[in-house]
């Protein structure tokens, strides 16, 4: 596992015993994408299935996301063993696809792309290349998170590619985000300002893979720190606030690997596009603002993607505890897609957004479902005959005249809810936002749901403050230890320098003043003078003063300053949420 920390995707796949190839694809707008292919299984056997499989990662990800956990949980490796020719995408702008035929990634024009460009150019170029290399007529497409978003864009805008897709499997599908319960909802209103800032700071590049990530985990101490309980708590909190509250099924041994390979970078414009989907109750193209929209779209509003025009067999697999892709948004997506193979929840009440990649039981809960769908649709004589009978028909009923979803009683919901509540109570910092099953039958139940969501958000901030206090206590212990160390060092230094100062004074009296050089003689060049004994003693005294200042600083003042600088707007945010939900 540790050897993968310093490895690329290709090296990780090789370390697990598989053959891997690198392929470069040039898009119509000049971006050079790097695809990674597993052409044969671990035993070296050629693919036996009829159609290749193409997998696309999520936002800020790369092909490494699929293989970090090794063959035990890696979907591409398991599909290769099942006889498929497996290809993995790398979106423009990430670690592996940072090239262009005419411009440098250091230029601003390179990062001028959103979800729309990825769907319109990256996917078609990759599809054509894979089909050409494999001599196949169709391929299977598996998208995770953003990988589903860009597929919906491509399929709704470029209908000529429908016949090239055998089936599409959406893991944690993302199209509508208006009902998301993730913390990204609170960041989304500021996305446009952040986009402008990143244009100025980094020409529009957003969270690229950096050397700091490697420094954190590519040494023994960094890897140990990454696996400490404290580090796990911080990462669990970050994951819970964005993706879902349950992180106990996340394999924490993968933390050093995840830190090394994620985030892999994208454009600030693409991230802003996602933020716009959170703020708008539609799945639309990038919003430049009314004036610029007129130039781009001949309309003050960006056009929406016509999901009903997608004639590709699609299966949706979602997590019950995924706060990023809310169940209501998934059911709305379901109502828009005309050729659904199936809509399947992961068989675990704890499955959140990242568990599709890195959970302990991802093979049993997710990968086996994916393999089953592929086996069914890969047969040469398979044809789409309509969606199967929905076993949850009494649970979710979509009104044809509305995108809203009416929810009934969930099967076995009492046991699942009880387990979920107990589990959330056991967690401390990572018990962020928990899933809520909403009943829209009347206004009273809707009001209860709004209050529950508000309390979850307040709980989220409360847990963050608890984490801050715990960090502050550790900071005080560290500061006190350093203070004692510096004080002892300064005391010893003053004793030594005092002795040297006395010796220097005695030698100066014996030697007398220095003789001046004779006139006409060359004067030796000045050399850097060492610190004198008195200067050294003064510096030791400065250390004492510094330590005294530390010891006499009011802890309450430090706490107050820290809280003000970090959570100055907490009260206003909570008041805003209260007024918003009234």
C-alpha positions as CSV (number, residue, x, y, z in Angstrom):
1,X,0.0,0.0,0.0
2,X,2.7,2.5,1.0
3,X,4.6,2.0,-2.3
4,X,1.5,3.4,-4.2
5,X,1.9,6.8,-2.4
6,X,4.8,7.7,-4.6
7,X,3.3,6.1,-7.8
8,X,1.4,7.3,-10.7
9,X,-1.8,5.6,-12.0
10,X,0.3,3.5,-14.4
11,X,2.7,2.4,-11.7
12,X,-0.1,1.5,-9.3
13,X,-1.8,-0.7,-11.9
14,X,1.6,-2.4,-12.7
15,X,2.3,-2.9,-9.0
16,X,-1.0,-4.9,-8.8
17,X,0.1,-7.2,-11.6
18,X,-1.8,-5.8,-14.6
19,X,-0.6,-4.6,-18.0
20,X,-1.3,-1.0,-18.6
21,X,-1.0,1.3,-21.6
22,X,-0.9,5.1,-22.1
23,X,-2.8,6.7,-25.0
24,X,-3.0,10.3,-26.0
25,X,-6.2,11.8,-27.5
26,X,-6.4,15.2,-29.1
27,X,-9.8,16.9,-28.9
28,X,-11.3,19.2,-31.6
29,X,-10.3,22.3,-29.5
30,X,-6.7,21.1,-29.1
31,X,-6.5,19.6,-25.6
32,X,-4.4,16.5,-25.3
33,X,-5.9,13.9,-23.0
34,X,-4.1,11.0,-21.5
35,X,-6.1,7.7,-21.3
36,X,-5.0,4.7,-19.3
37,X,-5.9,1.3,-20.6
38,X,-5.8,-2.2,-19.0
39,X,-5.8,-4.4,-22.1
40,X,-5.5,-7.7,-20.4
41,X,-6.4,-9.3,-17.0
42,X,-4.0,-10.1,-14.2
43,X,-3.3,-13.5,-15.8
44,X,-2.4,-11.9,-19.1
45,X,-5.5,-13.1,-21.0
46,X,-7.1,-11.0,-23.7
47,X,-10.6,-9.6,-23.2
48,X,-13.4,-11.9,-23.9
49,X,-16.3,-9.5,-23.7
50,X,-18.0,-7.9,-26.7
51,X,-17.6,-4.2,-25.8
52,X,-14.9,-2.1,-24.1
53,X,-15.6,-0.2,-20.9
54,X,-14.7,3.5,-20.4
55,X,-14.6,4.9,-16.9
56,X,-14.7,8.7,-16.0
57,X,-13.6,10.1,-12.7
58,X,-15.3,12.8,-10.6
59,X,-14.5,16.5,-10.2
60,X,-10.9,17.3,-9.2
61,X,-10.1,13.6,-9.7
62,X,-8.1,11.5,-12.1
63,X,-7.7,7.9,-13.2
64,X,-5.8,7.2,-10.0
65,X,-9.1,7.5,-8.0
66,X,-10.2,4.2,-9.5
67,X,-7.1,2.2,-8.6
68,X,-5.8,3.6,-5.2
69,X,-7.2,0.8,-3.2
70,X,-5.6,-2.0,-5.3
71,X,-7.3,-5.0,-6.9
72,X,-9.4,-5.8,-3.8
73,X,-11.7,-2.8,-4.3
74,X,-10.7,-1.3,-7.7
75,X,-13.5,-1.5,-10.2
76,X,-11.3,-1.2,-13.4
77,X,-9.1,-4.1,-12.2
78,X,-12.1,-6.3,-11.3
79,X,-13.7,-5.5,-14.7
80,X,-10.4,-6.5,-16.4
81,X,-10.5,-9.8,-14.5
82,X,-14.1,-10.2,-15.7
83,X,-12.9,-10.1,-19.3
84,X,-13.4,-6.4,-20.3
85,X,-11.1,-4.1,-22.2
86,X,-10.9,-1.3,-19.6
87,X,-10.1,2.4,-20.4
88,X,-9.9,5.2,-17.8
89,X,-10.3,8.9,-18.6
90,X,-8.4,11.9,-17.5
91,X,-10.4,15.2,-17.8
92,X,-8.7,18.2,-19.3
93,X,-6.7,20.2,-16.8
94,X,-5.9,17.4,-14.3
95,X,-2.5,16.0,-13.5
96,X,-2.3,13.8,-16.6
97,X,-4.1,16.0,-19.2
98,X,-2.4,19.3,-18.9
99,X,-1.2,19.7,-22.5
100,X,-2.6,21.5,-25.5
101,X,-1.6,21.5,-29.2
102,X,-1.0,25.3,-29.3
103,X,-1.1,26.9,-25.8
104,X,0.6,26.3,-22.5
105,X,-1.2,25.3,-19.3
106,X,0.3,28.4,-17.7
107,X,-1.8,30.6,-20.0
108,X,-5.2,31.8,-19.0
109,X,-6.9,30.5,-22.2
110,X,-6.0,26.9,-21.2
111,X,-8.3,27.1,-18.2
112,X,-11.2,28.7,-19.9
113,X,-13.5,25.6,-19.8
114,X,-16.5,24.4,-17.9
115,X,-18.5,21.2,-17.7
116,X,-19.9,22.0,-21.2
117,X,-16.5,21.8,-23.0
118,X,-15.6,18.5,-21.3
119,X,-18.9,17.0,-22.4
120,X,-18.8,18.4,-25.9
121,X,-15.2,17.7,-26.7
122,X,-13.4,15.4,-24.3
123,X,-16.0,12.5,-24.3
124,X,-16.6,12.4,-28.1
125,X,-12.9,12.4,-28.9
126,X,-12.3,9.6,-26.3
127,X,-15.2,7.6,-27.6
128,X,-14.0,7.8,-31.2
129,X,-10.4,6.9,-30.3
130,X,-11.4,3.9,-28.1
131,X,-13.8,2.5,-30.8
132,X,-11.1,2.9,-33.4
133,X,-8.4,1.2,-31.3
134,X,-10.6,-1.8,-30.3
135,X,-12.5,-2.1,-33.6
136,X,-15.8,-2.1,-31.6
137,X,-19.0,-0.5,-32.7
138,X,-20.2,0.4,-29.1
139,X,-18.7,0.8,-25.7
140,X,-20.0,0.8,-22.1
141,X,-19.6,4.1,-20.2
142,X,-19.3,4.3,-16.4
143,X,-19.3,7.7,-14.9
144,X,-18.8,8.7,-11.3
145,X,-20.1,12.1,-10.0
146,X,-18.9,14.6,-12.5
147,X,-18.3,11.8,-14.9
148,X,-22.1,11.4,-15.1
149,X,-22.7,15.2,-15.5
150,X,-20.4,15.5,-18.6
151,X,-22.0,12.4,-20.1
152,X,-25.5,13.9,-19.8
153,X,-24.2,17.1,-21.5
154,X,-22.7,15.1,-24.3
155,X,-25.7,12.9,-24.8
156,X,-28.2,15.7,-24.8
157,X,-26.2,17.9,-27.2
158,X,-24.5,15.4,-29.6
159,X,-27.2,12.8,-30.5
160,X,-24.9,11.2,-33.1
161,X,-23.1,9.4,-30.3
162,X,-26.1,7.7,-28.9
163,X,-25.6,4.7,-31.2
164,X,-22.0,4.3,-30.0
165,X,-23.0,3.8,-26.3
166,X,-24.0,0.3,-25.4
167,X,-25.0,1.3,-21.9
168,X,-24.3,4.0,-19.3
169,X,-23.9,3.4,-15.6
170,X,-24.1,6.5,-13.4
171,X,-22.5,6.1,-10.0
172,X,-23.6,8.9,-7.6
173,X,-25.2,10.7,-10.5
174,X,-25.0,14.5,-10.6
175,X,-27.3,16.6,-12.8
176,X,-29.6,18.6,-10.5
177,X,-28.1,19.9,-7.3
178,X,-30.7,22.4,-6.1
179,X,-31.7,20.2,-3.1
180,X,-28.2,19.2,-2.1
181,X,-27.6,19.1,1.7
182,X,-23.8,19.4,1.3
183,X,-21.8,22.2,2.7
184,X,-21.0,23.3,-0.9
185,X,-24.4,25.0,-0.8
186,X,-23.0,27.6,1.6
187,X,-19.9,28.2,-0.6
188,X,-21.8,28.3,-3.9
189,X,-23.0,32.0,-3.6
190,X,-19.3,33.1,-3.6
191,X,-18.1,30.9,-6.5
192,X,-18.1,33.7,-9.0
193,X,-15.9,35.9,-6.8
194,X,-13.6,32.9,-6.2
195,X,-13.5,32.3,-10.0
196,X,-12.3,35.9,-10.5
197,X,-9.8,35.5,-7.8
198,X,-8.3,32.3,-9.3
199,X,-8.1,34.0,-12.7
200,X,-5.9,36.6,-11.1
201,X,-3.9,34.3,-8.9
202,X,-3.4,31.2,-11.1
203,X,-4.9,32.1,-14.5
204,X,-8.0,30.0,-13.6
205,X,-6.3,26.8,-12.4
206,X,-8.1,25.4,-9.4
207,X,-6.6,23.1,-6.8
208,X,-3.9,21.3,-8.9
209,X,-1.9,18.4,-7.5
210,X,1.0,20.1,-5.7
211,X,4.4,19.2,-4.3
212,X,3.1,19.9,-0.8
213,X,0.8,16.8,-1.1
214,X,3.8,14.7,-1.8
215,X,5.8,16.2,1.0
216,X,3.0,15.4,3.5
217,X,3.0,11.7,2.8
218,X,6.1,10.7,0.9
219,X,8.2,10.3,4.1
220,X,7.8,8.0,7.1
221,X,6.7,10.6,9.5
222,X,4.2,12.2,7.1
223,X,2.6,8.9,6.4
224,X,2.3,8.1,10.1
225,X,0.7,11.5,10.7
226,X,-1.7,11.0,7.9
227,X,-2.9,7.8,9.6
228,X,-3.3,9.3,13.1
229,X,-6.7,9.5,14.6
230,X,-6.5,13.3,14.7
231,X,-5.8,13.5,10.9
232,X,-8.6,11.0,10.3
233,X,-11.0,13.2,12.3
234,X,-10.1,16.2,10.2
235,X,-10.6,14.3,6.9
236,X,-13.7,12.7,8.2
237,X,-15.2,16.1,9.0
238,X,-14.3,17.4,5.6
239,X,-15.8,14.4,3.9
240,X,-18.9,14.4,6.1
241,X,-19.7,18.1,5.4
242,X,-19.4,17.7,1.6
243,X,-20.3,14.1,0.9
244,X,-22.1,12.5,3.8
245,X,-21.9,12.0,7.5
246,X,-20.9,8.4,7.8
247,X,-17.2,7.8,7.3
248,X,-16.6,4.6,9.3
249,X,-16.9,2.4,6.2
250,X,-14.2,4.6,4.5
251,X,-10.9,2.7,4.5
252,X,-8.6,5.1,6.5
253,X,-5.5,3.2,5.3
254,X,-6.1,4.9,2.0
255,X,-5.7,8.4,3.5
256,X,-2.0,8.9,2.5
257,X,-2.8,7.7,-1.0
258,X,-5.8,10.0,-1.3
259,X,-3.8,13.0,0.0
260,X,-1.0,12.3,-2.6
261,X,-3.3,11.9,-5.6
262,X,-6.3,14.1,-4.8
263,X,-7.1,16.8,-5.7
264,X,-5.6,16.5,-9.2
265,X,-6.8,19.9,-10.5
266,X,-9.4,21.4,-12.8
267,X,-10.5,24.9,-13.8
268,X,-12.1,27.5,-11.5
269,X,-14.7,28.0,-14.3
270,X,-15.7,24.3,-14.1
271,X,-16.1,24.5,-10.3
272,X,-18.2,27.7,-10.7
273,X,-20.4,25.8,-13.2
274,X,-21.1,23.2,-10.4
275,X,-21.9,26.1,-8.0
276,X,-24.4,27.5,-10.5
277,X,-26.2,24.1,-10.6
278,X,-26.5,24.3,-6.8
279,X,-28.1,27.8,-7.0
280,X,-30.4,27.1,-9.9
281,X,-33.3,24.7,-10.1
282,X,-32.2,23.4,-13.5
283,X,-29.4,21.6,-15.4
284,X,-28.1,24.3,-17.7
285,X,-25.0,25.6,-19.5
286,X,-22.5,28.0,-17.9
287,X,-24.1,31.3,-16.8
288,X,-21.9,34.3,-17.9
289,X,-24.4,36.8,-16.6
290,X,-27.2,38.5,-18.6
291,X,-25.1,40.7,-20.8
292,X,-22.5,38.0,-21.7
293,X,-25.3,35.4,-22.1
294,X,-26.7,37.5,-24.9
295,X,-23.4,37.2,-26.7
296,X,-23.0,33.5,-26.1
297,X,-26.6,32.2,-26.3
298,X,-28.6,35.1,-27.7
299,X,-30.6,35.0,-24.5
300,X,-30.2,36.5,-21.0
301,X,-30.4,33.0,-19.5
302,X,-28.2,30.0,-20.4
303,X,-30.0,27.2,-22.2
304,X,-30.9,24.0,-20.3
305,X,-29.8,20.5,-21.3
306,X,-32.7,18.4,-22.8
307,X,-32.3,15.2,-20.8
308,X,-35.4,13.8,-22.3
309,X,-33.7,13.6,-25.7
310,X,-31.1,11.1,-24.4
311,X,-31.7,7.8,-26.2
312,X,-29.1,5.8,-24.3
313,X,-29.8,3.0,-21.8
314,X,-28.9,4.3,-18.4
315,X,-28.7,2.8,-14.9
316,X,-28.6,5.0,-11.9
317,X,-26.8,3.8,-8.7
318,X,-27.0,6.2,-5.7
319,X,-26.1,6.2,-2.0
320,X,-28.8,6.6,0.7
321,X,-26.5,8.8,2.8
322,X,-25.1,10.9,-0.1
323,X,-25.9,14.5,1.0
324,X,-24.3,15.9,-2.2
325,X,-26.7,14.2,-4.6
326,X,-30.0,14.4,-2.7
327,X,-32.6,11.7,-3.3
328,X,-35.1,14.3,-4.6
329,X,-32.7,15.4,-7.3
330,X,-32.0,11.9,-8.3
331,X,-35.7,11.1,-8.6
332,X,-36.1,14.2,-10.7
333,X,-33.3,13.0,-12.9
334,X,-34.9,9.6,-13.2
335,X,-38.2,11.3,-14.4
336,X,-36.2,13.0,-17.2
337,X,-34.4,10.0,-18.6
338,X,-36.4,8.1,-21.2
339,X,-34.4,4.8,-21.4
340,X,-33.7,3.7,-17.8
341,X,-32.2,0.3,-17.3
342,X,-32.6,0.5,-13.5
343,X,-32.5,2.9,-10.5
344,X,-30.6,1.1,-7.7
345,X,-29.7,2.3,-4.2
346,X,-26.5,0.9,-2.7
347,X,-27.5,-1.7,-0.2
348,X,-26.2,0.2,2.8
349,X,-27.8,3.1,4.8
350,X,-24.3,4.6,5.4
351,X,-23.1,4.9,1.8
352,X,-22.1,8.4,0.9
353,X,-20.6,10.1,-2.1
354,X,-16.9,8.9,-1.7
355,X,-17.9,5.3,-0.7
356,X,-18.4,4.5,-4.4
357,X,-14.6,4.5,-4.6
358,X,-12.9,3.9,-1.3
359,X,-15.2,2.1,1.2
360,X,-14.4,-1.3,2.7
361,X,-17.3,-3.1,1.1
362,X,-17.4,-1.3,-2.3
363,X,-16.8,-4.6,-4.1
364,X,-19.9,-6.2,-2.7
365,X,-22.1,-3.1,-2.5
366,X,-21.2,-1.4,-5.8
367,X,-18.8,-3.2,-8.1
368,X,-20.9,-6.4,-8.2
369,X,-24.0,-4.4,-9.2
370,X,-22.0,-2.7,-11.9
371,X,-20.7,-6.0,-13.2
372,X,-24.2,-7.6,-13.2
373,X,-25.6,-4.7,-15.3
374,X,-22.6,-4.9,-17.8
375,X,-23.1,-8.7,-18.2
376,X,-26.7,-8.2,-19.0
377,X,-26.2,-5.5,-21.5
378,X,-23.0,-6.8,-23.1
379,X,-24.7,-9.7,-24.9
380,X,-24.8,-9.2,-28.6
381,X,-28.5,-9.9,-28.8
382,X,-29.5,-7.6,-25.9
383,X,-31.9,-4.8,-26.7
384,X,-33.5,-2.2,-24.4
385,X,-37.1,-3.2,-23.8
386,X,-38.0,-0.6,-21.2
387,X,-37.4,-0.2,-17.5
388,X,-37.9,-3.2,-15.2
389,X,-40.8,-3.3,-12.7
390,X,-39.9,-0.9,-9.9
391,X,-39.8,-2.7,-6.5
392,X,-40.0,0.8,-4.9
393,X,-43.0,2.0,-6.9
394,X,-45.0,2.5,-3.7
395,X,-42.0,4.4,-2.3
396,X,-41.3,7.0,-5.0
397,X,-44.0,8.2,-7.4
398,X,-43.2,11.0,-9.8
399,X,-45.9,13.4,-10.9
400,X,-45.8,13.7,-14.7
401,X,-46.7,17.4,-14.5
402,X,-44.0,18.2,-11.9
403,X,-40.4,17.5,-11.2
404,X,-41.1,17.1,-7.5
405,X,-41.2,13.6,-6.0
406,X,-43.8,12.2,-3.6
407,X,-42.2,9.8,-1.1
408,X,-44.0,7.1,0.8
409,X,-42.8,4.8,3.6
410,X,-39.4,3.3,3.0
411,X,-39.2,-0.5,3.3
412,X,-37.5,-1.4,6.6
413,X,-37.1,2.3,7.2
414,X,-37.5,1.9,11.0
415,X,-34.5,-0.4,11.3
416,X,-32.4,1.7,8.9
417,X,-33.3,4.9,10.6
418,X,-32.6,3.5,14.1
419,X,-29.2,2.2,13.0
420,X,-28.4,5.5,11.3
421,X,-29.3,7.5,14.4
422,X,-27.3,5.3,16.7
423,X,-24.3,5.5,14.4
424,X,-24.5,9.3,14.2
425,X,-24.6,9.6,17.9
426,X,-21.4,7.5,18.3
427,X,-19.5,9.9,16.0
428,X,-18.1,13.1,17.5
429,X,-16.6,15.6,15.0
430,X,-17.7,13.7,11.9
431,X,-21.4,13.7,12.7
432,X,-22.3,16.4,10.2
433,X,-25.4,16.3,8.1
434,X,-27.5,13.2,8.2
435,X,-30.0,12.2,5.5
436,X,-33.6,13.2,6.0
437,X,-36.6,11.4,4.5
438,X,-39.0,14.1,3.6
439,X,-42.8,13.8,3.3
440,X,-44.3,16.5,1.1
441,X,-47.9,15.5,1.8
442,X,-48.6,18.7,3.7
443,X,-47.1,21.9,4.8
444,X,-46.6,20.8,8.4
445,X,-44.3,17.9,7.4
446,X,-42.4,20.1,5.1
447,X,-41.8,22.6,7.9
448,X,-40.5,19.8,10.1
449,X,-38.0,18.8,7.4
450,X,-36.8,22.4,7.1
451,X,-36.3,22.6,10.8
452,X,-34.4,19.3,10.8
453,X,-32.1,20.5,8.1
454,X,-31.5,23.7,9.9
455,X,-30.6,21.8,13.1
456,X,-28.2,19.7,11.1
457,X,-26.4,22.7,9.8
458,X,-26.2,24.2,13.3
459,X,-24.8,20.9,14.5
460,X,-22.3,21.0,11.7
461,X,-20.9,24.3,12.9
462,X,-21.0,23.1,16.5
463,X,-18.9,20.1,15.6
464,X,-16.5,22.4,13.8
465,X,-16.1,24.5,16.9
466,X,-15.5,21.4,19.0
467,X,-12.7,20.4,16.6
468,X,-11.2,23.9,16.8
469,X,-11.2,23.7,20.6
470,X,-9.5,20.3,20.6
471,X,-6.9,21.7,18.2
472,X,-6.4,24.7,20.4
473,X,-5.7,22.5,23.4
474,X,-3.1,20.6,21.5
475,X,-1.6,23.9,20.4
476,X,-1.4,25.1,24.0
477,X,0.4,22.0,25.0
478,X,2.8,22.3,22.1
479,X,3.4,26.0,22.9
480,X,4.1,25.3,26.5
481,X,6.6,22.6,25.6
482,X,8.4,24.9,23.2
483,X,8.4,27.7,25.7
484,X,10.1,25.5,28.3
485,X,12.6,24.3,25.7
486,X,13.5,27.8,24.6
487,X,13.7,29.1,28.2
488,X,16.2,26.3,29.1
489,X,18.2,26.9,26.0
490,X,18.4,30.6,26.6
491,X,19.4,30.1,30.2
492,X,22.3,27.8,29.2
493,X,23.3,30.1,26.4
494,X,23.5,33.1,28.8
495,X,25.8,31.2,31.2
496,X,28.1,30.1,28.3
497,X,28.2,33.6,26.7
498,X,28.8,35.2,30.0
499,X,32.0,33.1,30.5
500,X,33.1,33.9,26.9
501,X,32.4,37.6,27.4
502,X,34.7,37.7,30.5
503,X,37.4,35.8,28.6
504,X,37.2,38.2,25.6
505,X,37.4,41.3,27.9
506,X,40.6,39.9,29.6
507,X,42.3,39.2,26.2
508,X,41.4,42.6,24.9
509,X,43.2,44.3,27.9
510,X,46.3,42.2,27.4
511,X,46.5,42.7,23.6
512,X,45.8,46.5,23.6
513,X,44.4,48.4,20.7
514,X,45.0,47.1,17.2
515,X,47.9,48.7,15.2
516,X,46.9,50.6,12.1
517,X,48.4,49.4,8.8
518,X,51.2,51.4,7.3
519,X,50.3,54.0,4.6
520,X,50.4,52.5,1.2
521,X,49.8,48.9,2.3
522,X,46.7,47.1,0.9
523,X,44.0,46.6,3.4
524,X,42.6,43.1,3.7
525,X,39.0,42.7,2.5
526,X,36.4,42.7,5.2
527,X,35.1,39.4,6.3
528,X,31.7,38.7,7.9
529,X,32.2,39.3,11.6
530,X,31.0,36.6,14.0
531,X,28.4,37.5,16.6
532,X,30.1,38.9,19.6
533,X,29.6,37.5,23.1
534,X,27.5,40.6,24.2
535,X,25.2,40.3,21.1
536,X,24.8,36.6,21.8
537,X,23.9,37.3,25.4
538,X,21.4,40.0,24.3
539,X,19.7,37.5,21.9
540,X,19.4,35.0,24.7
541,X,17.7,37.8,26.7
542,X,15.4,38.4,23.8
543,X,14.4,34.7,24.0
544,X,13.6,35.1,27.6
545,X,11.4,38.1,26.9
546,X,9.7,36.2,24.2
547,X,9.0,33.3,26.5
548,X,7.7,35.7,29.1
549,X,5.3,37.2,26.7
550,X,4.0,33.7,25.8
551,X,3.6,32.7,29.4
552,X,1.8,35.9,30.3
553,X,-0.5,36.0,27.3
554,X,-4.1,35.5,28.3
555,X,-5.4,32.2,27.0
556,X,-8.8,33.7,26.7
557,X,-7.5,36.4,24.4
558,X,-5.9,33.8,22.1
559,X,-9.1,31.8,22.0
560,X,-11.1,34.9,21.3
561,X,-8.9,36.0,18.5
562,X,-8.9,32.5,17.0
563,X,-12.6,32.2,17.1
564,X,-13.2,35.7,15.7
565,X,-10.8,35.1,12.8
566,X,-12.2,31.6,12.0
567,X,-15.9,31.9,12.8
568,X,-16.6,35.6,12.8
569,X,-19.6,35.1,10.6
570,X,-21.1,32.0,12.3
571,X,-23.9,33.9,14.0
572,X,-24.9,35.8,10.9
573,X,-24.9,32.6,8.9
574,X,-27.2,30.8,11.4
575,X,-29.5,33.8,11.5
576,X,-29.5,33.9,7.7
577,X,-30.5,30.2,7.6
578,X,-33.3,30.7,10.1
579,X,-34.8,33.6,8.1
580,X,-34.4,31.6,4.9
581,X,-36.3,28.6,6.2
582,X,-39.2,30.6,7.6
